[in-house]
Amino acid sequence: MHTARPLALVTGASSGIGAEFARRYAREGFDLLLVARSENALRALADELAAEHDITASVHRADLADIEDVAGLVDVITRQLPRLDHLVNSAGTAPEGDLDRMDPEVLRQMVDINITALSLLTRAAVIRMRDADSGTIINIASAAGYQPMPHYAAYAASKSYVIRFTEALSEEHREHGLRIFSVAPGDTETPMNPGPTKNKRQPHQVVDTAWRAMGTGAPSVVDGRANSLLALLSTRVLPRRFGLRTAERMMRPKA
């Protein structure tokens, strides 16, 4: 991967929003390091993008719920890559249901992937990018992170962490040449979010939102007008108790 082209590392790249980020970066002339658990799907995508766009696309299999796999990927970021220009933390998991009925192992994995791995990979990228005085980090949050969500409590809280963590880092490293921001999709057509619902957003729309935000100074953005309006209402307009009761009624089928 020793080329003059910029390099983007994308986690959760085997499908959904992560795969769409990989496609966009390839079209923009970036070399790629694609990360996910599904090595066969990663290799198929890497081969496709390398052939179509004349770039170098490599794969790194990692389970981001496994601390040793995360440590290995941190080592790749900090010591093995010849350069790192963009990091997209797109890997995530979204278990549903009331906390008392959730499998403890599923809960642990969600925290490890959505919070711990994202934080450690972001830290590694910040260290690398601070040395270069440039770089971009995009953390994929969720519109659910703007509102406490009964029956979806742990997931929504994990994405609230992503938003606030990323916003703080955005300001912390602004004067060091780093562009750091979060993108919060709402209901989007991905393997993590199956099932028919109306007005689902598409992964390419989420990526388009991220690309537009890249040239701004916004520390966080929400994908889609309807999702942006709901986030605004939840955080600045509706009383907290009213918002909680409304969210509980909406999320009750997931209990």
N, C-alpha and C positions, 0 to 999 in steps of 0.2 A: 504493500500500500504506500510505497514511497513515490508519490506523484506530487505535481504542483497543484493538483486540484484540492479544494477544501474537502474536509471529511465530516460527515454527520454520523453519529451513533444513535440508533433508534431502538428502544426496548419495546417489547410487545409487538414486534414487527411482522409476525407471521400472519396476521389477519387484522381486519377492522381498521381503526384509526391509525395504528402504528404502520400497517402495510401501506396505507394511503400516504402517510408522511414519507415513507421510503420512496414511493413512486414520484412524489413531487420533488424530493431532493435529487433523485436521479435525473429528472427532466431539467433541473437547474444546473446540472453538471457537477454535482458532489459525488465523491467516492462515499461508500457506505460500509458501516459495520452494523449488521442486523442481529438483534438479540431476542431470543425467546426460548421456550422449552421445546417447541416443535421443530427439530432440526431439519427434517425433510421438507417441510413447508418453507422454512427459511432458505434452504438451498435452492429450491425451485424459484422463489422470488428473486434471489440474488442472481441466479443465472439469467433469468428473464431480463432483469434491469441492466445487467452488465452488457448483454448482447444488444439490447435495444438502444442504449444510450452511450455506449462506448466508455463506460466507467469501470472502476474496480469495486466489486461488491463482495464483502466477506461476511461470514456468519460466525456467531459465538453462541453456542447453546448454553443456557443458564436458567435455572429455576430460581427466581428472585425471592422465593420463600425459604430458600436454603442459604444460610449465612455463609457457608463455604463458597457457594457459587457467587454470591454477592462479593465476597472478598476477592475472588479470582477476577471478577469483572473490574473491581476497583483497581487492581494491579494492572490490568490491561490499560485502563484509562490513564493512570498516573505514570506508568513506566514503559509500556510496550508500544503504544501507538506512536507513530512518527509525528502526528499532530491531531488536534481535536478542535474543530471549529464550531460544531453544533451538537448538542445533546437533546434528545427528545425522550422524556420519561413517560412512555405511553402505556407500559404494562400496568395492569390493575385487575382487581377482582371485586365483585359486587354481590356478596351473599345477602339474601333477603330473609325477613322473618324476625320475630321478637327475640330478644337477646336470650331469654331463658330457654328457648327451644333450639338455639343455634349450637351446632357441634363446636366444642371448644377448639378443636384443631382447625376447623374452617375459620373461626374467628382469629386465631393466631396467625394463620396464613394471610388473611386479609390485612392485618396490621403490618406484618412483615413485608408484604409486597407494596401496599399503598403508602405506607409511611416510612418504615425503616430502610428498605432498599432504595426508595426514591431519595431519601435524605442522604444516604451514604454515597450514592452515585452523583448526586448534585454536588456534594462536598468535594469529591474527587475531581469533578469537572471544573469547579471553581478554582481549585488549587492549580490545575493545569492551565486554565484560561487566564488567571491572574498573572502567571509567569509570561504569557504571550500578550498581555494587555488587550485582549479581544476574545470574543466568543459569545455564543447565544445558547441559552438553556430554556427549553419549553417544557413545563410540567403540566400534564393533562389532569385537570381536576374534574369537577362535575357541577352542574347547576344545583344538585342536591346539597353541595357544600355551603350554599348560601342560606339554608333553612334547616333547623333541626327537624328530623324526619322520623316520627314514631313509626315503628315496624320496619325501619330501615336505618336505625339509629347509628350503628357502628360504621356503616359505609358512609353515610352523610357526614359523620364526624371526621372520618379519615380524610374526606375530600375538603372539608373545612380547614383541616391542618395544611393540606397541600396549598390551598389558596393563600392563607396567612403566612405560612413559611416562605412561599415564593415571593409574595409582595414585599416582605421584609428584606429578603436577599436582593431583590431588584434595586431597592434604594441603597442598601449596604454596599453594593458593588457598581453602582452607576458611574461613579467617578473613576473607576478602574477599567472602563471600556467594555464592560460586560452588559449584554442585553438578556435579562432574566424575566420571564413572565409566565403566567398560567393561562390555560385555555379551559373553559368550563363548558363541555357539551351538555345538552339535555338529552332527550329521548332520541337515540341515534341507532341506525341500522348496523349492528355489529353482532358477532357471535356471542358476546357477553350480554347482549340485550335482545334476545329473540322474542318472537311473538308479534302478532299483528296489532298495531295501534295506528291511529290517524296522525298524519303530519310528522312522521319521523324524519329527522335530518339524516343526511348521508355523510359518510366519512370524508368525502372530498370537500364538503361544505365546511366541516370543522377545520380541515387543513387550510382552506381558503381564508377562513377567519384568522387563523394563526399567522398566515403569510401577510395579511393586511396589518395585523398588530405589530409585526416585526419592525416596521419602520416608524413606529410611534414610541412613546415613552410609557405606555400603559403597563402597570405591573400585573394586571389581570384583565381578561376579557371573557365575555360569555358568548357562546355561539348561538346565533339566531335571535331575531327580534322578540319573539314570544318568550324565549327563555330569559333574555335580558330584562324584559318587563317584569317577569316573575321574580327575578333576583332583586330588582329594584324595590318592588313591593315588599318582599320579605325582609329586606335589610333596612329600609328607610321609611316605609309608609305604614304598613300594617302593625298594630300592636302585637307584641310577642305572643300573648295568650291566644289571640284570634288566629294568628298564623299557625300556631301549634295545633289548634283544634281543627283548622281547615286541612292541614297536612295529614292529621290522623285519619280524617274521613277519606281523603284521597288514597292513602297508603294502606287502609284496612284490609283490602284483598290480599296483601302480601304478608299479613300477620302469620 
